[in-house]
Amino acid sequence: MVSARSLGVSDITPAAHHLGHRERLRERARAGGLVALPDYELLELYLFRTFARGDVKPRAKALLARFGSFGAVIMT
């Protein structure tokens, strides 16, 4: 079995894929406008203000599944 230590990376912890997600999403919104984002990502942007930490993607997708569209979620 190959260990991280044998590869010379004993103290390096790989970054989780979600680190920086919020900033990347904000940047995509700035660069392409809100119309460039799918509904779940647009809803994530709104949920960021309510949930300061953690992954809001599952919440966004659950809300869209329940209400059917971004507009319906916002109007509820």
C-alpha positions as CSV (number, residue, x, y, z in Angstrom):
1,M,0.0,0.0,0.0
2,V,1.3,3.4,-0.9
3,S,1.1,6.0,1.9
4,A,1.1,9.8,1.7
5,R,4.3,9.8,3.6
6,S,6.1,7.6,1.1
7,L,5.0,10.1,-1.6
8,G,6.5,13.0,0.3
9,V,3.2,14.6,1.2
10,S,2.9,13.6,4.8
11,D,1.5,16.8,6.2
12,I,-0.5,18.0,3.3
13,T,-4.3,17.7,3.5
14,P,-6.1,17.9,0.1
15,A,-8.6,20.7,-0.1
16,A,-12.2,19.8,-0.2
17,H,-14.0,20.5,-3.5
18,H,-16.4,22.8,-1.8
19,L,-13.8,25.2,-0.4
20,G,-14.1,28.5,-2.2
21,H,-17.4,27.4,-3.8
22,R,-19.3,30.5,-2.7
23,E,-16.7,32.9,-4.1
24,R,-16.5,31.0,-7.4
25,L,-20.2,31.2,-7.7
26,R,-20.3,34.9,-6.9
27,E,-17.5,35.4,-9.5
28,R,-19.5,33.5,-12.2
29,A,-22.5,35.6,-11.4
30,R,-20.5,38.8,-11.7
31,A,-18.9,37.7,-15.0
32,G,-21.9,36.2,-16.8
33,G,-24.8,37.8,-15.0
34,L,-27.5,36.0,-13.0
35,V,-29.1,34.7,-16.2
36,A,-26.0,32.5,-16.7
37,L,-26.7,30.5,-13.5
38,P,-29.1,27.6,-13.2
39,D,-31.9,28.1,-10.8
40,Y,-30.3,26.1,-8.0
41,E,-27.2,28.2,-8.1
42,L,-29.1,31.4,-8.2
43,L,-31.0,30.2,-5.1
44,E,-27.7,29.3,-3.5
45,L,-26.6,32.9,-3.8
46,Y,-29.7,34.0,-1.8
47,L,-29.3,31.3,0.7
48,F,-25.7,32.3,1.4
49,R,-27.0,35.3,3.3
50,T,-29.2,33.2,5.6
51,F,-26.7,30.3,6.2
52,A,-23.3,31.8,6.9
53,R,-21.6,28.4,6.8
54,G,-22.2,25.0,5.3
55,D,-23.4,23.6,2.0
56,V,-26.7,25.2,0.8
57,K,-26.9,23.3,-2.5
58,P,-29.0,20.5,-1.0
59,R,-31.4,23.1,0.5
60,A,-31.6,24.9,-2.8
61,K,-32.3,21.7,-4.8
62,A,-34.9,20.6,-2.2
63,L,-36.7,23.9,-2.4
64,L,-36.8,23.7,-6.2
65,A,-38.1,20.2,-6.1
66,R,-40.8,21.2,-3.7
67,F,-41.9,24.5,-5.4
68,G,-40.9,23.9,-9.0
69,S,-39.0,27.0,-9.9
70,F,-36.8,29.8,-8.5
71,G,-39.7,32.3,-8.9
72,A,-42.1,30.0,-7.0
73,V,-39.6,29.6,-4.1
74,I,-39.1,33.4,-3.9
75,M,-42.8,34.1,-4.0
76,T,-43.6,31.6,-1.2
